[in-house]
């Protein structure tokens, strides 16, 4: 039982990490975020911090603005 709890915890952590993009443009664009539209919520890393924002038109396509 402890083994399955450990595996479940690892999967949750791994999925949580992958949900944050490395930069504002990747947070709202393909290949991982193709379904995002203007106004969709987004997250990205900057200077070691996780920033949350919304997708807006700009920088040659959608980008995450805080």
mmCIF file as Biopython writes it, N, C-alpha, C and O atoms, coordinates in Angstrom:
data_model
#
loop_
_atom_site.group_PDB
_atom_site.id
_atom_site.type_symbol
_atom_site.label_atom_id
_atom_site.label_alt_id
_atom_site.label_comp_id
_atom_site.label_asym_id
_atom_site.label_entity_id
_atom_site.label_seq_id
_atom_site.pdbx_PDB_ins_code
_atom_site.Cartn_x
_atom_site.Cartn_y
_atom_site.Cartn_z
_atom_site.occupancy
_atom_site.B_iso_or_equiv
_atom_site.auth_seq_id
_atom_site.auth_asym_id
_atom_site.pdbx_PDB_model_num
ATOM 1   N N  . UNK A ? 1  ? 0.824  -1.192 0.000   1.0 0.0 1  A 1 
ATOM 2   C CA . UNK A ? 1  ? 0.000  0.000  0.000   1.0 0.0 1  A 1 
ATOM 3   C C  . UNK A ? 1  ? 0.869  1.258  0.000   1.0 0.0 1  A 1 
ATOM 4   O O  . UNK A ? 1  ? 0.557  2.230  -0.688  1.0 0.0 1  A 1 
ATOM 5   N N  . UNK A ? 2  ? 1.956  1.239  0.769   1.0 0.0 2  A 1 
ATOM 6   C CA . UNK A ? 2  ? 2.837  2.414  0.808   1.0 0.0 2  A 1 
ATOM 7   C C  . UNK A ? 2  ? 3.479  2.642  -0.556  1.0 0.0 2  A 1 
ATOM 8   O O  . UNK A ? 2  ? 3.706  3.780  -0.966  1.0 0.0 2  A 1 
ATOM 9   N N  . UNK A ? 3  ? 3.770  1.540  -1.254  1.0 0.0 3  A 1 
ATOM 10  C CA . UNK A ? 3  ? 4.373  1.662  -2.581  1.0 0.0 3  A 1 
ATOM 11  C C  . UNK A ? 3  ? 3.455  2.434  -3.529  1.0 0.0 3  A 1 
ATOM 12  O O  . UNK A ? 3  ? 3.912  3.320  -4.251  1.0 0.0 3  A 1 
ATOM 13  N N  . UNK A ? 4  ? 2.171  2.101  -3.529  1.0 0.0 4  A 1 
ATOM 14  C CA . UNK A ? 4  ? 1.221  2.782  -4.406  1.0 0.0 4  A 1 
ATOM 15  C C  . UNK A ? 4  ? 1.034  4.242  -4.011  1.0 0.0 4  A 1 
ATOM 16  O O  . UNK A ? 4  ? 0.843  5.099  -4.874  1.0 0.0 4  A 1 
ATOM 17  N N  . UNK A ? 5  ? 1.087  4.528  -2.725  1.0 0.0 5  A 1 
ATOM 18  C CA . UNK A ? 5  ? 0.995  5.924  -2.274  1.0 0.0 5  A 1 
ATOM 19  C C  . UNK A ? 5  ? 2.197  6.713  -2.749  1.0 0.0 5  A 1 
ATOM 20  O O  . UNK A ? 5  ? 2.068  7.868  -3.155  1.0 0.0 5  A 1 
ATOM 21  N N  . UNK A ? 6  ? 3.369  6.094  -2.699  1.0 0.0 6  A 1 
ATOM 22  C CA . UNK A ? 6  ? 4.586  6.750  -3.153  1.0 0.0 6  A 1 
ATOM 23  C C  . UNK A ? 6  ? 4.515  7.024  -4.657  1.0 0.0 6  A 1 
ATOM 24  O O  . UNK A ? 6  ? 4.855  8.118  -5.106  1.0 0.0 6  A 1 
ATOM 25  N N  . UNK A ? 7  ? 4.078  6.040  -5.426  1.0 0.0 7  A 1 
ATOM 26  C CA . UNK A ? 7  ? 3.955  6.221  -6.875  1.0 0.0 7  A 1 
ATOM 27  C C  . UNK A ? 7  ? 2.952  7.323  -7.197  1.0 0.0 7  A 1 
ATOM 28  O O  . UNK A ? 7  ? 3.209  8.157  -8.065  1.0 0.0 7  A 1 
ATOM 29  N N  . UNK A ? 8  ? 1.824  7.336  -6.515  1.0 0.0 8  A 1 
ATOM 30  C CA . UNK A ? 8  ? 0.809  8.370  -6.741  1.0 0.0 8  A 1 
ATOM 31  C C  . UNK A ? 8  ? 1.367  9.753  -6.434  1.0 0.0 8  A 1 
ATOM 32  O O  . UNK A ? 8  ? 1.113  10.697 -7.182  1.0 0.0 8  A 1 
ATOM 33  N N  . UNK A ? 9  ? 2.114  9.887  -5.363  1.0 0.0 9  A 1 
ATOM 34  C CA . UNK A ? 9  ? 2.710  11.169 -4.986  1.0 0.0 9  A 1 
ATOM 35  C C  . UNK A ? 9  ? 3.700  11.636 -6.046  1.0 0.0 9  A 1 
ATOM 36  O O  . UNK A ? 9  ? 3.703  12.807 -6.425  1.0 0.0 9  A 1 
ATOM 37  N N  . UNK A ? 10 ? 4.535  10.724 -6.522  1.0 0.0 10 A 1 
ATOM 38  C CA . UNK A ? 10 ? 5.518  11.072 -7.552  1.0 0.0 10 A 1 
ATOM 39  C C  . UNK A ? 10 ? 4.818  11.535 -8.826  1.0 0.0 10 A 1 
ATOM 40  O O  . UNK A ? 10 ? 5.246  12.510 -9.443  1.0 0.0 10 A 1 
ATOM 41  N N  . UNK A ? 11 ? 3.755  10.855 -9.226  1.0 0.0 11 A 1 
ATOM 42  C CA . UNK A ? 11 ? 3.023  11.250 -10.424 1.0 0.0 11 A 1 
ATOM 43  C C  . UNK A ? 11 ? 2.377  12.620 -10.278 1.0 0.0 11 A 1 
ATOM 44  O O  . UNK A ? 11 ? 2.397  13.417 -11.216 1.0 0.0 11 A 1 
ATOM 45  N N  . UNK A ? 12 ? 1.813  12.897 -9.127  1.0 0.0 12 A 1 
ATOM 46  C CA . UNK A ? 12 ? 1.185  14.208 -8.892  1.0 0.0 12 A 1 
ATOM 47  C C  . UNK A ? 12 ? 2.230  15.310 -8.967  1.0 0.0 12 A 1 
ATOM 48  O O  . UNK A ? 12 ? 1.987  16.354 -9.573  1.0 0.0 12 A 1 
ATOM 49  N N  . UNK A ? 13 ? 3.391  15.090 -8.358  1.0 0.0 13 A 1 
ATOM 50  C CA . UNK A ? 13 ? 4.458  16.094 -8.396  1.0 0.0 13 A 1 
ATOM 51  C C  . UNK A ? 13 ? 4.942  16.286 -9.826  1.0 0.0 13 A 1 
ATOM 52  O O  . UNK A ? 13 ? 5.140  17.419 -10.265 1.0 0.0 13 A 1 
ATOM 53  N N  . UNK A ? 14 ? 5.135  15.197 -10.553 1.0 0.0 14 A 1 
ATOM 54  C CA . UNK A ? 14 ? 5.614  15.292 -11.934 1.0 0.0 14 A 1 
ATOM 55  C C  . UNK A ? 14 ? 4.616  16.031 -12.819 1.0 0.0 14 A 1 
ATOM 56  O O  . UNK A ? 14 ? 5.020  16.847 -13.647 1.0 0.0 14 A 1 
ATOM 57  N N  . UNK A ? 15 ? 3.346  15.768 -12.665 1.0 0.0 15 A 1 
ATOM 58  C CA . UNK A ? 15 ? 2.330  16.455 -13.457 1.0 0.0 15 A 1 
ATOM 59  C C  . UNK A ? 15 ? 2.256  17.929 -13.099 1.0 0.0 15 A 1 
ATOM 60  O O  . UNK A ? 15 ? 2.057  18.771 -13.975 1.0 0.0 15 A 1 
ATOM 61  N N  . UNK A ? 16 ? 2.412  18.247 -11.835 1.0 0.0 16 A 1 
ATOM 62  C CA . UNK A ? 16 ? 2.380  19.643 -11.403 1.0 0.0 16 A 1 
ATOM 63  C C  . UNK A ? 16 ? 3.527  20.441 -11.968 1.0 0.0 16 A 1 
ATOM 64  O O  . UNK A ? 16 ? 3.352  21.602 -12.340 1.0 0.0 16 A 1 
ATOM 65  N N  . UNK A ? 17 ? 4.697  19.842 -12.040 1.0 0.0 17 A 1 
ATOM 66  C CA . UNK A ? 17 ? 5.872  20.525 -12.564 1.0 0.0 17 A 1 
ATOM 67  C C  . UNK A ? 17 ? 5.707  20.786 -14.051 1.0 0.0 17 A 1 
ATOM 68  O O  . UNK A ? 17 ? 6.061  21.861 -14.535 1.0 0.0 17 A 1 
ATOM 69  N N  . UNK A ? 18 ? 5.172  19.811 -14.783 1.0 0.0 18 A 1 
ATOM 70  C CA . UNK A ? 18 ? 5.057  19.975 -16.223 1.0 0.0 18 A 1 
ATOM 71  C C  . UNK A ? 18 ? 3.989  20.989 -16.618 1.0 0.0 18 A 1 
ATOM 72  O O  . UNK A ? 18 ? 3.947  21.414 -17.773 1.0 0.0 18 A 1 
ATOM 73  N N  . UNK A ? 19 ? 3.132  21.381 -15.691 1.0 0.0 19 A 1 
ATOM 74  C CA . UNK A ? 19 ? 2.063  22.321 -16.000 1.0 0.0 19 A 1 
ATOM 75  C C  . UNK A ? 19 ? 2.561  23.761 -16.061 1.0 0.0 19 A 1 
ATOM 76  O O  . UNK A ? 19 ? 1.820  24.651 -16.477 1.0 0.0 19 A 1 
ATOM 77  N N  . UNK A ? 20 ? 3.797  23.998 -15.656 1.0 0.0 20 A 1 
ATOM 78  C CA . UNK A ? 20 ? 4.357  25.344 -15.662 1.0 0.0 20 A 1 
ATOM 79  C C  . UNK A ? 20 ? 5.370  25.454 -16.798 1.0 0.0 20 A 1 
ATOM 80  O O  . UNK A ? 20 ? 6.308  24.661 -16.882 1.0 0.0 20 A 1 
ATOM 81  N N  . UNK A ? 21 ? 5.177  26.422 -17.652 1.0 0.0 21 A 1 
ATOM 82  C CA . UNK A ? 21 ? 6.035  26.599 -18.824 1.0 0.0 21 A 1 
ATOM 83  C C  . UNK A ? 21 ? 7.352  27.279 -18.447 1.0 0.0 21 A 1 
ATOM 84  O O  . UNK A ? 21 ? 7.441  27.936 -17.410 1.0 0.0 21 A 1 
ATOM 85  N N  . UNK A ? 22 ? 8.370  27.121 -19.290 1.0 0.0 22 A 1 
ATOM 86  C CA . UNK A ? 22 ? 9.668  27.741 -19.013 1.0 0.0 22 A 1 
ATOM 87  C C  . UNK A ? 22 ? 9.726  29.239 -19.316 1.0 0.0 22 A 1 
ATOM 88  O O  . UNK A ? 22 ? 10.635 29.929 -18.854 1.0 0.0 22 A 1 
ATOM 89  N N  . UNK A ? 23 ? 8.752  29.750 -20.097 1.0 0.0 23 A 1 
ATOM 90  C CA . UNK A ? 23 ? 8.750  31.177 -20.447 1.0 0.0 23 A 1 
ATOM 91  C C  . UNK A ? 23 ? 7.328  31.617 -20.795 1.0 0.0 23 A 1 
ATOM 92  O O  . UNK A ? 23 ? 6.461  30.771 -21.017 1.0 0.0 23 A 1 
ATOM 93  N N  . UNK A ? 24 ? 7.075  32.926 -20.846 1.0 0.0 24 A 1 
ATOM 94  C CA . UNK A ? 24 ? 5.718  33.426 -21.083 1.0 0.0 24 A 1 
ATOM 95  C C  . UNK A ? 24 ? 5.115  33.018 -22.433 1.0 0.0 24 A 1 
ATOM 96  O O  . UNK A ? 24 ? 3.908  32.795 -22.524 1.0 0.0 24 A 1 
ATOM 97  N N  . UNK A ? 25 ? 5.941  32.917 -23.477 1.0 0.0 25 A 1 
ATOM 98  C CA . UNK A ? 25 ? 5.411  32.537 -24.781 1.0 0.0 25 A 1 
ATOM 99  C C  . UNK A ? 25 ? 4.987  31.069 -24.802 1.0 0.0 25 A 1 
ATOM 100 O O  . UNK A ? 25 ? 3.923  30.744 -25.328 1.0 0.0 25 A 1 
ATOM 101 N N  . UNK A ? 26 ? 5.791  30.195 -24.247 1.0 0.0 26 A 1 
ATOM 102 C CA . UNK A ? 26 ? 5.473  28.764 -24.210 1.0 0.0 26 A 1 
ATOM 103 C C  . UNK A ? 26 ? 4.239  28.472 -23.367 1.0 0.0 26 A 1 
ATOM 104 O O  . UNK A ? 26 ? 3.575  27.456 -23.574 1.0 0.0 26 A 1 
ATOM 105 N N  . UNK A ? 27 ? 3.930  29.341 -22.432 1.0 0.0 27 A 1 
ATOM 106 C CA . UNK A ? 27 ? 2.781  29.129 -21.546 1.0 0.0 27 A 1 
ATOM 107 C C  . UNK A ? 27 ? 1.452  29.221 -22.288 1.0 0.0 27 A 1 
ATOM 108 O O  . UNK A ? 27 ? 0.434  28.747 -21.783 1.0 0.0 27 A 1 
ATOM 109 N N  . UNK A ? 28 ? 1.443  29.823 -23.475 1.0 0.0 28 A 1 
ATOM 110 C CA . UNK A ? 28 ? 0.192  30.028 -24.208 1.0 0.0 28 A 1 
ATOM 111 C C  . UNK A ? 28 ? 0.224  29.508 -25.643 1.0 0.0 28 A 1 
ATOM 112 O O  . UNK A ? 28 ? -0.737 29.702 -26.386 1.0 0.0 28 A 1 
ATOM 113 N N  . UNK A ? 29 ? 1.303  28.857 -26.041 1.0 0.0 29 A 1 
ATOM 114 C CA . UNK A ? 29 ? 1.458  28.437 -27.436 1.0 0.0 29 A 1 
ATOM 115 C C  . UNK A ? 29 ? 1.712  26.941 -27.567 1.0 0.0 29 A 1 
ATOM 116 O O  . UNK A ? 29 ? 2.001  26.251 -26.589 1.0 0.0 29 A 1 
ATOM 117 N N  . UNK A ? 30 ? 1.597  26.466 -28.790 1.0 0.0 30 A 1 
ATOM 118 C CA . UNK A ? 30 ? 1.912  25.069 -29.113 1.0 0.0 30 A 1 
ATOM 119 C C  . UNK A ? 30 ? 3.417  24.842 -28.932 1.0 0.0 30 A 1 
ATOM 120 O O  . UNK A ? 30 ? 4.195  25.790 -29.042 1.0 0.0 30 A 1 
ATOM 121 N N  . UNK A ? 31 ? 3.831  23.631 -28.662 1.0 0.0 31 A 1 
ATOM 122 C CA . UNK A ? 31 ? 3.075  22.402 -28.817 1.0 0.0 31 A 1 
ATOM 123 C C  . UNK A ? 31 ? 2.304  21.966 -27.567 1.0 0.0 31 A 1 
ATOM 124 O O  . UNK A ? 31 ? 1.377  21.164 -27.685 1.0 0.0 31 A 1 
ATOM 125 N N  . UNK A ? 32 ? 2.646  22.457 -26.391 1.0 0.0 32 A 1 
ATOM 126 C CA . UNK A ? 32 ? 2.006  21.953 -25.178 1.0 0.0 32 A 1 
ATOM 127 C C  . UNK A ? 32 ? 0.738  22.686 -24.785 1.0 0.0 32 A 1 
ATOM 128 O O  . UNK A ? 32 ? -0.077 22.131 -24.048 1.0 0.0 32 A 1 
ATOM 129 N N  . UNK A ? 33 ? 0.542  23.900 -25.245 1.0 0.0 33 A 1 
ATOM 130 C CA . UNK A ? 33 ? -0.606 24.703 -24.819 1.0 0.0 33 A 1 
ATOM 131 C C  . UNK A ? 33 ? -1.413 25.229 -25.995 1.0 0.0 33 A 1 
ATOM 132 O O  . UNK A ? 33 ? -1.847 26.381 -26.002 1.0 0.0 33 A 1 
ATOM 133 N N  . UNK A ? 34 ? -1.606 24.375 -26.982 1.0 0.0 34 A 1 
ATOM 134 C CA . UNK A ? 34 ? -2.333 24.775 -28.201 1.0 0.0 34 A 1 
ATOM 135 C C  . UNK A ? 34 ? -3.782 25.164 -27.934 1.0 0.0 34 A 1 
ATOM 136 O O  . UNK A ? 34 ? -4.370 25.935 -28.692 1.0 0.0 34 A 1 
ATOM 137 N N  . UNK A ? 35 ? -4.359 24.634 -26.862 1.0 0.0 35 A 1 
ATOM 138 C CA . UNK A ? 35 ? -5.777 24.907 -26.585 1.0 0.0 35 A 1 
ATOM 139 C C  . UNK A ? 35 ? -5.999 26.263 -25.911 1.0 0.0 35 A 1 
ATOM 140 O O  . UNK A ? 35 ? -7.143 26.695 -25.771 1.0 0.0 35 A 1 
ATOM 141 N N  . UNK A ? 36 ? -4.924 26.942 -25.492 1.0 0.0 36 A 1 
ATOM 142 C CA . UNK A ? 36 ? -5.095 28.237 -24.833 1.0 0.0 36 A 1 
ATOM 143 C C  . UNK A ? 36 ? -5.595 29.287 -25.817 1.0 0.0 36 A 1 
ATOM 144 O O  . UNK A ? 36 ? -5.214 29.315 -26.987 1.0 0.0 36 A 1 
ATOM 145 N N  . UNK A ? 37 ? -6.447 30.134 -25.303 1.0 0.0 37 A 1 
ATOM 146 C CA . UNK A ? 37 ? -7.012 31.237 -26.088 1.0 0.0 37 A 1 
ATOM 147 C C  . UNK A ? 37 ? -6.783 32.540 -25.318 1.0 0.0 37 A 1 
ATOM 148 O O  . UNK A ? 37 ? -6.320 32.517 -24.178 1.0 0.0 37 A 1 
ATOM 149 N N  . UNK A ? 38 ? -7.104 33.654 -25.931 1.0 0.0 38 A 1 
ATOM 150 C CA . UNK A ? 38 ? -6.991 34.949 -25.270 1.0 0.0 38 A 1 
ATOM 151 C C  . UNK A ? 38 ? -7.820 34.917 -23.984 1.0 0.0 38 A 1 
ATOM 152 O O  . UNK A ? 38 ? -9.024 34.662 -24.031 1.0 0.0 38 A 1 
ATOM 153 N N  . UNK A ? 39 ? -7.189 35.172 -22.842 1.0 0.0 39 A 1 
ATOM 154 C CA . UNK A ? 39 ? -7.877 35.161 -21.558 1.0 0.0 39 A 1 
ATOM 155 C C  . UNK A ? 39 ? -7.684 33.886 -20.753 1.0 0.0 39 A 1 
ATOM 156 O O  . UNK A ? 39 ? -8.061 33.845 -19.582 1.0 0.0 39 A 1 
ATOM 157 N N  . UNK A ? 40 ? -7.103 32.831 -21.350 1.0 0.0 40 A 1 
ATOM 158 C CA . UNK A ? 40 ? -6.847 31.591 -20.614 1.0 0.0 40 A 1 
ATOM 159 C C  . UNK A ? 40 ? -5.810 31.843 -19.518 1.0 0.0 40 A 1 
ATOM 160 O O  . UNK A ? 40 ? -4.915 32.671 -19.684 1.0 0.0 40 A 1 
ATOM 161 N N  . UNK A ? 41 ? -5.935 31.131 -18.408 1.0 0.0 41 A 1 
ATOM 162 C CA . UNK A ? 41 ? -4.946 31.272 -17.343 1.0 0.0 41 A 1 
ATOM 163 C C  . UNK A ? 41 ? -3.672 30.537 -17.751 1.0 0.0 41 A 1 
ATOM 164 O O  . UNK A ? 41 ? -3.721 29.562 -18.501 1.0 0.0 41 A 1 
ATOM 165 N N  . UNK A ? 42 ? -2.527 31.012 -17.249 1.0 0.0 42 A 1 
ATOM 166 C CA . UNK A ? 42 ? -1.236 30.425 -17.606 1.0 0.0 42 A 1 
ATOM 167 C C  . UNK A ? 42 ? -0.242 30.609 -16.459 1.0 0.0 42 A 1 
ATOM 168 O O  . UNK A ? 42 ? -0.423 31.459 -15.587 1.0 0.0 42 A 1 
ATOM 169 N N  . UNK A ? 43 ? 0.812  29.790 -16.483 1.0 0.0 43 A 1 
ATOM 170 C CA . UNK A ? 43 ? 1.891  29.880 -15.493 1.0 0.0 43 A 1 
ATOM 171 C C  . UNK A ? 43 ? 3.223  29.676 -16.205 1.0 0.0 43 A 1 
ATOM 172 O O  . UNK A ? 43 ? 3.320  28.909 -17.162 1.0 0.0 43 A 1 
ATOM 173 N N  . UNK A ? 44 ? 4.251  30.378 -15.720 1.0 0.0 44 A 1 
ATOM 174 C CA . UNK A ? 44 ? 5.596  30.199 -16.263 1.0 0.0 44 A 1 
ATOM 175 C C  . UNK A ? 44 ? 6.634  30.535 -15.205 1.0 0.0 44 A 1 
ATOM 176 O O  . UNK A ? 44 ? 6.350  31.213 -14.217 1.0 0.0 44 A 1 
ATOM 177 N N  . UNK A ? 45 ? 7.863  30.034 -15.442 1.0 0.0 45 A 1 
ATOM 178 C CA . UNK A ? 45 ? 8.976  30.306 -14.534 1.0 0.0 45 A 1 
ATOM 179 C C  . UNK A ? 45 ? 9.713  31.553 -14.974 1.0 0.0 45 A 1 
ATOM 180 O O  . UNK A ? 45 ? 9.912  31.781 -16.167 1.0 0.0 45 A 1 
ATOM 181 N N  . UNK A ? 46 ? 10.123 32.369 -13.992 1.0 0.0 46 A 1 
ATOM 182 C CA . UNK A ? 46 ? 10.977 33.525 -14.280 1.0 0.0 46 A 1 
ATOM 183 C C  . UNK A ? 46 ? 11.810 33.807 -13.052 1.0 0.0 46 A 1 
ATOM 184 O O  . UNK A ? 46 ? 11.271 34.009 -11.963 1.0 0.0 46 A 1 
ATOM 185 N N  . UNK A ? 47 ? 13.128 33.823 -13.218 1.0 0.0 47 A 1 
ATOM 186 C CA . UNK A ? 47 ? 14.064 34.107 -12.131 1.0 0.0 47 A 1 
ATOM 187 C C  . UNK A ? 47 ? 13.815 33.233 -10.907 1.0 0.0 47 A 1 
ATOM 188 O O  . UNK A ? 47 ? 13.892 33.714 -9.776  1.0 0.0 47 A 1 
ATOM 189 N N  . UNK A ? 48 ? 13.514 31.944 -11.126 1.0 0.0 48 A 1 
ATOM 190 C CA . UNK A ? 48 ? 13.302 31.005 -10.031 1.0 0.0 48 A 1 
ATOM 191 C C  . UNK A ? 48 ? 11.934 31.066 -9.387  1.0 0.0 48 A 1 
ATOM 192 O O  . UNK A ? 48 ? 11.677 30.345 -8.424  1.0 0.0 48 A 1 
ATOM 193 N N  . UNK A ? 49 ? 11.061 31.901 -9.890  1.0 0.0 49 A 1 
ATOM 194 C CA . UNK A ? 49 ? 9.707  32.027 -9.346  1.0 0.0 49 A 1 
ATOM 195 C C  . UNK A ? 49 ? 8.683  31.539 -10.366 1.0 0.0 49 A 1 
ATOM 196 O O  . UNK A ? 49 ? 8.923  31.585 -11.573 1.0 0.0 49 A 1 
ATOM 197 N N  . UNK A ? 50 ? 7.543  31.074 -9.870  1.0 0.0 50 A 1 
ATOM 198 C CA . UNK A ? 50 ? 6.430  30.702 -10.737 1.0 0.0 50 A 1 
ATOM 199 C C  . UNK A ? 50 ? 5.443  31.857 -10.765 1.0 0.0 50 A 1 
ATOM 200 O O  . UNK A ? 50 ? 4.900  32.249 -9.732  1.0 0.0 50 A 1 
ATOM 201 N N  . UNK A ? 51 ? 5.218  32.395 -11.950 1.0 0.0 51 A 1 
ATOM 202 C CA . UNK A ? 51 ? 4.298  33.524 -12.114 1.0 0.0 51 A 1 
ATOM 203 C C  . UNK A ? 51 ? 3.017  33.056 -12.788 1.0 0.0 51 A 1 
ATOM 204 O O  . UNK A ? 51 ? 3.060  32.229 -13.699 1.0 0.0 51 A 1 
ATOM 205 N N  . UNK A ? 52 ? 1.894  33.572 -12.353 1.0 0.0 52 A 1 
ATOM 206 C CA . UNK A ? 52 ? 0.590  33.252 -12.933 1.0 0.0 52 A 1 
ATOM 207 C C  . UNK A ? 52 ? 0.069  34.472 -13.676 1.0 0.0 52 A 1 
ATOM 208 O O  . UNK A ? 52 ? 0.317  35.610 -13.278 1.0 0.0 52 A 1 
ATOM 209 N N  . UNK A ? 53 ? -0.646 34.224 -14.744 1.0 0.0 53 A 1 
ATOM 210 C CA . UNK A ? 53 ? -1.207 35.320 -15.513 1.0 0.0 53 A 1 
ATOM 211 C C  . UNK A ? 53 ? -2.301 34.845 -16.440 1.0 0.0 53 A 1 
ATOM 212 O O  . UNK A ? 53 ? -2.907 33.797 -16.221 1.0 0.0 53 A 1 
ATOM 213 N N  . UNK A ? 54 ? -2.550 35.624 -17.480 1.0 0.0 54 A 1 
ATOM 214 C CA . UNK A ? 54 ? -3.549 35.309 -18.495 1.0 0.0 54 A 1 
ATOM 215 C C  . UNK A ? 54 ? -2.910 35.461 -19.869 1.0 0.0 54 A 1 
ATOM 216 O O  . UNK A ? 54 ? -2.033 36.301 -20.068 1.0 0.0 54 A 1 
ATOM 217 N N  . UNK A ? 55 ? -3.355 34.642 -20.809 1.0 0.0 55 A 1 
ATOM 218 C CA . UNK A ? 55 ? -2.858 34.723 -22.172 1.0 0.0 55 A 1 
ATOM 219 C C  . UNK A ? 55 ? -3.449 35.961 -22.855 1.0 0.0 55 A 1 
ATOM 220 O O  . UNK A ? 55 ? -4.652 36.216 -22.789 1.0 0.0 55 A 1 
ATOM 221 N N  . UNK A ? 56 ? -2.570 36.715 -23.509 1.0 0.0 56 A 1 
ATOM 222 C CA . UNK A ? 56 ? -2.979 37.906 -24.255 1.0 0.0 56 A 1 
ATOM 223 C C  . UNK A ? 56 ? -2.287 37.898 -25.621 1.0 0.0 56 A 1 
ATOM 224 O O  . UNK A ? 56 ? -1.266 37.233 -25.795 1.0 0.0 56 A 1 
ATOM 225 N N  . UNK A ? 57 ? -2.839 38.636 -26.590 1.0 0.0 57 A 1 
ATOM 226 C CA . UNK A ? 57 ? -2.196 38.766 -27.904 1.0 0.0 57 A 1 
ATOM 227 C C  . UNK A ? 57 ? -0.973 39.662 -27.765 1.0 0.0 57 A 1 
ATOM 228 O O  . UNK A ? 57 ? -1.040 40.745 -27.183 1.0 0.0 57 A 1 
ATOM 229 N N  . UNK A ? 58 ? 0.133  39.197 -28.304 1.0 0.0 58 A 1 
ATOM 230 C CA . UNK A ? 58 ? 1.340  40.009 -28.263 1.0 0.0 58 A 1 
ATOM 231 C C  . UNK A ? 58 ? 2.562  39.176 -28.575 1.0 0.0 58 A 1 
ATOM 232 O O  . UNK A ? 58 ? 2.504  37.947 -28.518 1.0 0.0 58 A 1 
ATOM 233 N N  . UNK A ? 59 ? 3.661  39.817 -28.900 1.0 0.0 59 A 1 
ATOM 234 C CA . UNK A ? 59 ? 4.935  39.171 -29.146 1.0 0.0 59 A 1 
ATOM 235 C C  . UNK A ? 59 ? 4.824  38.112 -30.260 1.0 0.0 59 A 1 
ATOM 236 O O  . UNK A ? 59 ? 5.428  37.045 -30.152 1.0 0.0 59 A 1 
ATOM 237 N N  . UNK A ? 60 ? 4.065  38.395 -31.317 1.0 0.0 60 A 1 
ATOM 238 C CA . UNK A ? 60 ? 3.934  37.485 -32.444 1.0 0.0 60 A 1 
ATOM 239 C C  . UNK A ? 60 ? 2.954  36.348 -32.228 1.0 0.0 60 A 1 
ATOM 240 O O  . UNK A ? 60 ? 2.981  35.372 -32.977 1.0 0.0 60 A 1 
ATOM 241 N N  . UNK A ? 61 ? 2.098  36.443 -31.235 1.0 0.0 61 A 1 
ATOM 242 C CA . UNK A ? 61 ? 1.115  35.402 -30.915 1.0 0.0 61 A 1 
ATOM 243 C C  . UNK A ? 61 ? 0.685  35.558 -29.475 1.0 0.0 61 A 1 
ATOM 244 O O  . UNK A ? 61 ? 0.900  36.609 -28.870 1.0 0.0 61 A 1 
ATOM 245 N N  . UNK A ? 62 ? 0.077  34.520 -28.916 1.0 0.0 62 A 1 
ATOM 246 C CA . UNK A ? 62 ? -0.329 34.597 -27.501 1.0 0.0 62 A 1 
ATOM 247 C C  . UNK A ? 62 ? 0.890  34.542 -26.597 1.0 0.0 62 A 1 
ATOM 248 O O  . UNK A ? 62 ? 1.852  33.830 -26.884 1.0 0.0 62 A 1 
ATOM 249 N N  . UNK A ? 63 ? 0.848  35.284 -25.521 1.0 0.0 63 A 1 
ATOM 250 C CA . UNK A ? 63 ? 1.885  35.263 -24.504 1.0 0.0 63 A 1 
ATOM 251 C C  . UNK A ? 63 ? 1.230  35.434 -23.136 1.0 0.0 63 A 1 
ATOM 252 O O  . UNK A ? 63 ? 0.146  36.008 -23.029 1.0 0.0 63 A 1 
ATOM 253 N N  . UNK A ? 64 ? 1.886  34.937 -22.096 1.0 0.0 64 A 1 
ATOM 254 C CA . UNK A ? 64 ? 1.334  35.005 -20.742 1.0 0.0 64 A 1 
ATOM 255 C C  . UNK A ? 64 ? 1.722  36.338 -20.097 1.0 0.0 64 A 1 
ATOM 256 O O  . UNK A ? 64 ? 2.905  36.643 -19.946 1.0 0.0 64 A 1 
ATOM 257 N N  . UNK A ? 65 ? 0.734  37.112 -19.727 1.0 0.0 65 A 1 
ATOM 258 C CA . UNK A ? 65 ? 0.965  38.417 -19.093 1.0 0.0 65 A 1 
ATOM 259 C C  . UNK A ? 65 ? 0.528  38.348 -17.636 1.0 0.0 65 A 1 
ATOM 260 O O  . UNK A ? 65 ? -0.546 37.831 -17.327 1.0 0.0 65 A 1 
ATOM 261 N N  . UNK A ? 66 ? 1.356  38.866 -16.753 1.0 0.0 66 A 1 
ATOM 262 C CA . UNK A ? 66 ? 1.033  38.856 -15.312 1.0 0.0 66 A 1 
ATOM 263 C C  . UNK A ? 66 ? 0.359  40.139 -14.911 1.0 0.0 66 A 1 
ATOM 264 O O  . UNK A ? 66 ? 0.013  40.316 -13.743 1.0 0.0 66 A 1 
#
